[in-house]
Every structure is written in structure tokens, then in C-alpha cells.
Amino acid sequence: MTPNAVTELRTTKSGLDLTSFEDVTLYKRVPVIAEVHSLEDALARLGHDKAKLLTILRDGLQAEATRSARENPEGWKVFEDGKETEIPFAGTLANPEDVNPVVLMFAKLNFGFDEITTDPKNPQEGRDKKTAAKQAAKDLIRSMPQVLTALQKKAAGPQKSAE
């Protein structure tokens, strides 16, 4: 084993702790499974349970098919009102972590987002005004080709050269 070899991974899950009513994120350490060198090796690790081995192989093949489908930018369809449609997605999908800071910056600079106050008697009014400021910022970004192009390039990620 190499000195920097990973011997365990971490898996996480999040939820609401019903004792404290706080959001919590939990983790467990999971040992890294050693490389499988043959079907006989895998079968031995499973106590010679062929059905279990076939289930694991199917699950692995399904995970690989899902990973491959997620990486392929073609074939995505749109949900509308929470329902599947046959409408192909024709836009550019971006990570909200890349776009939201830009929207917030434009909302602050151009639409007074920071100056919007919330009246304790009517907190919804302040939320509505902030939502409107962010929507106005999105509309402004949509009308600015240079900013939109930069966001689209970021969403596309590193381009692979054609070989």
C-alpha cells in the first residue's frame, strides 16, 4: 500500500434532529474495498452467494449507466409542474453556485437589494421586494451578452480538444 493510499471513505446524510429540531449533517467512515482481482475473489468475499454477486454486479452496471447518462449533455428532457415531459432541454444548465453570486451582486449594485428592509409586522413584503430585485437582476444579466457568455462558458466547463 502506498503511503498516501486512502483506507476509508466518508458517507454523509442530512436531516432534522427531532430532539433539538436543528438541521444536522452526519457522517460515517466506510472502509475502502480492496481491488477485486477475479470473479472467484468477489464470490469468496460474499460467502459464495452467487445471487448477491449478481445483484451487486447489476447495481454497479446501473450506477455506471447512470453516471454515463449524466455526463452526456444530450437527451435531457424538461420537468413541468413536477411532471415529466417529452420536451428536450435546449438551454445551458449552470450550477447555481456559479450564477447566484452574480445575480446577488447585480441585485445589490443595481436594484438596492441591501437597502430593502423587512417590517416585522409584514415580513413577506421585504421578501417579495428582495425576490423582485433578484428577478430584475436576472433580467438584466439576460440582456447583457458579455455576462451571459461568461456564465455559459463557466457552465460548459473545460473544453476537450477534438482529436
C-alpha positions as a printed NumPy array, in Angstrom:
array([[  0.   ,   0.   ,   0.   ],
       [  1.359,   3.424,  -0.912],
       [  1.897,   5.946,   1.92 ],
       [ -0.923,   8.236,   0.669],
       [ -3.408,   5.447,  -0.054],
       [ -6.919,   6.13 ,   1.166],
       [ -8.069,   3.412,   3.554],
       [-11.53 ,   4.746,   4.246],
       [-14.137,   6.993,   2.708],
       [-16.823,   9.08 ,   4.308],
       [-20.536,   8.945,   3.572],
       [-22.905,  11.645,   4.793],
       [-26.576,  12.249,   5.288],
       [-28.531,  15.283,   6.446],
       [-31.837,  15.758,   8.149],
       [-33.697,  17.299,  11.048],
       [-32.823,  16.102,  14.556],
       [-36.207,  15.649,  16.218],
       [-34.602,  16.037,  19.64 ],
       [-33.193,  19.516,  19.066],
       [-35.152,  20.464,  15.923],
       [-31.859,  21.53 ,  14.342],
       [-30.592,  20.63 ,  10.882],
       [-27.727,  18.174,  11.222],
       [-25.259,  16.559,   8.864],
       [-23.978,  13.166,   9.911],
       [-21.133,  11.079,   8.588],
       [-19.76 ,   7.571,   8.832],
       [-16.398,   6.242,   7.841],
       [-16.574,   3.36 ,   5.386],
       [-13.589,   1.162,   4.599],
       [-12.294,   1.322,   1.035],
       [-12.914,  -2.018,  -0.628],
       [ -9.76 ,  -3.619,  -1.944],
       [ -9.471,  -4.196,  -5.683],
       [-11.319,  -7.313,  -6.845],
       [ -8.992,  -9.454,  -8.931],
       [-11.402, -12.086, -10.191],
       [-14.974, -13.267, -10.038],
       [-13.832, -16.016,  -7.699],
       [-12.318, -13.378,  -5.389],
       [-15.577, -11.389,  -5.384],
       [-17.635, -14.518,  -4.807],
       [-15.426, -15.557,  -1.884],
       [-15.849, -12.124,  -0.268],
       [-19.61 , -12.617,  -0.429],
       [-19.559, -16.041,   1.192],
       [-20.053, -17.721,  -2.193],
       [-23.548, -16.183,  -2.521],
       [-23.989, -16.057,  -6.319],
       [-27.319, -14.214,  -6.142],
       [-25.734, -11.466,  -4.035],
       [-22.827, -11.176,  -6.501],
       [-25.248, -10.847,  -9.424],
       [-27.206,  -8.163,  -7.546],
       [-24.006,  -6.221,  -6.847],
       [-22.923,  -6.53 , -10.487],
       [-26.323,  -5.273, -11.676],
       [-26.207,  -2.375,  -9.186],
       [-22.704,  -1.481, -10.369],
       [-23.723,  -1.651, -14.018],
       [-26.755,   0.523, -13.245],
       [-24.554,   3.065, -11.434],
       [-22.194,   3.128, -14.426],
       [-25.099,   3.599, -16.872],
       [-26.458,   6.455, -14.73 ],
       [-23.009,   8.108, -14.451],
       [-22.536,   7.846, -18.204],
       [-26.007,   9.29 , -18.904],
       [-25.409,  12.214, -16.514],
       [-22.12 ,  13.083, -18.265],
       [-23.741,  13.115, -21.712],
       [-25.196,  16.586, -22.423],
       [-27.69 ,  15.181, -24.959],
       [-31.072,  13.594, -24.307],
       [-32.166,  15.632, -21.266],
       [-35.902,  16.409, -21.029],
       [-37.749,  19.046, -19.019],
       [-39.966,  18.616, -15.943],
       [-43.003,  20.913, -15.947],
       [-45.104,  21.303, -12.821],
       [-43.239,  18.345, -11.317],
       [-44.171,  16.05 , -14.202],
       [-42.008,  14.502, -16.891],
       [-42.473,  15.841, -20.409],
       [-41.009,  14.869, -23.758],
       [-39.748,  18.422, -24.265],
       [-35.993,  18.359, -24.907],
       [-33.888,  20.774, -22.855],
       [-32.389,  23.305, -25.236],
       [-30.695,  25.694, -22.802],
       [-27.39 ,  25.712, -20.965],
       [-27.551,  24.198, -17.488],
       [-25.442,  26.094, -14.945],
       [-24.522,  25.401, -11.354],
       [-26.484,  27.762,  -9.054],
       [-23.285,  28.233,  -7.009],
       [-21.766,  29.924, -10.07 ],
       [-24.79 ,  32.047, -11.003],
       [-26.317,  33.081,  -7.668],
       [-23.374,  35.273,  -6.563],
       [-23.516,  37.135,  -9.882],
       [-27.278,  37.648,  -9.555],
       [-26.862,  38.869,  -5.98 ],
       [-24.075,  41.262,  -6.98 ],
       [-26.255,  42.79 ,  -9.725],
       [-29.238,  42.962,  -7.347],
       [-27.122,  44.839,  -4.816],
       [-25.468,  47.171,  -7.322],
       [-28.47 ,  47.979,  -9.482],
       [-31.671,  47.284,  -7.549],
       [-30.969,  48.226,  -3.915],
       [-31.074,  44.687,  -2.561],
       [-29.056,  45.644,   0.548],
       [-31.314,  48.599,   1.339],
       [-34.509,  46.538,   1.371],
       [-35.675,  46.224,   4.967],
       [-38.107,  43.802,   6.481],
       [-41.002,  45.142,   8.505],
       [-41.569,  42.769,  11.454],
       [-45.3  ,  43.319,  11.032],
       [-45.144,  42.292,   7.356],
       [-42.008,  40.219,   6.705],
       [-43.411,  38.871,   3.447],
       [-43.272,  42.327,   1.878],
       [-39.483,  42.519,   2.393],
       [-39.026,  39.004,   0.996],
       [-41.157,  39.903,  -2.022],
       [-39.079,  43.043,  -2.671],
       [-35.801,  41.076,  -2.439],
       [-37.198,  38.424,  -4.785],
       [-38.207,  41.174,  -7.217],
       [-34.715,  42.715,  -7.019],
       [-33.129,  39.352,  -7.82 ],
       [-35.552,  38.792, -10.712],
       [-34.715,  42.238, -12.099],
       [-31.009,  41.342, -11.819],
       [-31.622,  38.085, -13.738],
       [-33.459,  40.015, -16.444],
       [-30.568,  42.481, -16.647],
       [-27.997,  39.671, -16.892],
       [-30.069,  38.041, -19.632],
       [-29.837,  41.283, -21.617],
       [-26.037,  41.554, -21.259],
       [-24.35 ,  39.304, -23.849],
       [-20.865,  39.531, -22.311],
       [-22.009,  38.449, -18.845],
       [-24.288,  35.75 , -20.235],
       [-21.486,  34.397, -22.446],
       [-19.111,  34.259, -19.466],
       [-21.674,  32.33 , -17.411],
       [-22.315,  29.957, -20.333],
       [-18.57 ,  29.301, -20.7  ],
       [-18.32 ,  28.58 , -16.971],
       [-21.288,  26.184, -17.235],
       [-19.739,  24.378, -20.18 ],
       [-16.595,  23.686, -18.156],
       [-13.228,  22.867, -19.664],
       [-13.5  ,  22.12 , -23.352],
       [-11.992,  18.897, -24.62 ],
       [ -9.981,  19.252, -27.803],
       [-11.169,  17.297, -30.819],
       [ -8.74 ,  14.575, -31.721]])
